[in-house]
Amino acid sequence: MSEDRSGRPSGANGKDDKNGRSRIERLGHFLQIDPKNRDELLSVLREAQDNQIIDLDALAMIEGVLQVSEMQVRDIMIPRAQMVVVQRDMSMQEVLPIVVDAAHSRYPVVGENRDEVIGILLAKDLLPYFQLGTQEKFNLKEIMRPAGFIPESKRLNVLLKEFRASRNHIAIVVDEYGGVAGMVTIEDVLEQIVGEIEDEHDYEDDIYIMEHNAHHATVKAITPIDEFNEHFSAEFSDEEFDTIGGLIMSKLGHLPKRGERVYLGGFNFKVLRADGRRVHLIQVKREKQNEDITTAESSDRAQE
């Protein structure tokens, strides 16, 4: 029986190449190229994936980590109009149907309107009131937790550190005037790194367009072109492609990677989430251009 004298278990780091180098050793060889910027680093990593040194999922997560440092909360937040909230003066009988129907674990508590978020209700805090004869003592203002407020311009990597430090999983997003713009959860941030998570705050299957303001929206790649046209008063043809994702893939000529952009028909499309098989989420901004342009930008230029 032959003995591996390399100091590592045989096959522990994946298949060896014809020179006997492990996957880790081959990756180290690629990284010796000494990339000078993020674009060059991504090129090295993508070449490593092409050579099967790292798999597609690993590449996607690395790209996600790099992109998170450049993305802002406004890019992924749940818009104010789509938040499920409870009012501070509601009784248990009024709160319970909302909690049961939405099946979330956390709810913003509001006062007179959605601009007045005064706390967060955790669904688990309702459990003690199901004891016999205690529902009459229910007071939402006594059990709600403090709400955390963040600007919509906050970088996602900074937000993730704050979530971890505070052990909080939800934050209320405010605009430059102090009004509530939406909310964001830790799952929304993690999805940018690891891909789609079946999250309690995910949009319903029949909701394709999440509008943040008059000039900025997030759309699902499976959004039908006719629905996109109707919402944005656009005039894209649906003769060749049914979805907005298909239209963008056709314009780029390949399966888009995260961070790629295409200027088309007066709109700036940016791929927010994609994997090795398809595009998931697209950022849309109205931006008139003299001509349609395609760019394969890295995430460090995505906010230009």
NORTABEL-V18615 format. One record per helix or strand of 3 or more residues. SS is the DSSP state (H for helix, E for strand). FROM is the first residue (numbers start at 1). LEN is the number of residues. If there is no record, write none. Layout:
ss = [SS | SS]
from = [FROM | FROM]
len = [LEN | LEN]
This chain:
ss = [H | H | H | H | H | E | H | E | E | H | H | H | E | H | E | E | H | E | E | H | H | E | E | E | E | H]
from = [23 | 38 | 56 | 73 | 80 | 85 | 92 | 106 | 117 | 123 | 135 | 140 | 149 | 156 | 170 | 180 | 186 | 209 | 216 | 225 | 244 | 261 | 267 | 279 | 293 | 299]
len = [9 | 13 | 13 | 3 | 3 | 3 | 11 | 5 | 6 | 8 | 3 | 4 | 3 | 11 | 5 | 6 | 9 | 5 | 5 | 8 | 9 | 4 | 8 | 8 | 3 | 3]
